[in-house]
Amino acid sequence: MKQLRLDIDGMTCGHCVERVHDAIAAIDGVHECDVQLDNGAAIVTFDDSVEMGELIQAVSTAGYRMKGFSPMSLQRSPEDEAST
């Protein structure tokens, strides 16, 4: 699993957040997507089958532009630790 913060340009309201969320969440292999209006970002958790181009295309199709991205550390729950 991977997690990225996507910096998204052009979101101005709750409807924008919904459009971006729905577009990213529709990608096969995306497990979680948290779109945040206040900082213009989406935190996306996905598996190795997802290509960066798919994320960029989803944001673009929703009508916005991805300005950049940065990898994030996945937070592991105690249950995850116990299963390893």
Secondary structure, DSSP 8 states (H G I E B T S, - for coil): -EEEEEEEE---SHHHHHHHHHHHHTSTTEEEEEEETTTTEEEEEE-TT--HHHHHHHHHHTT-EEEEEEE------HHHHHT-
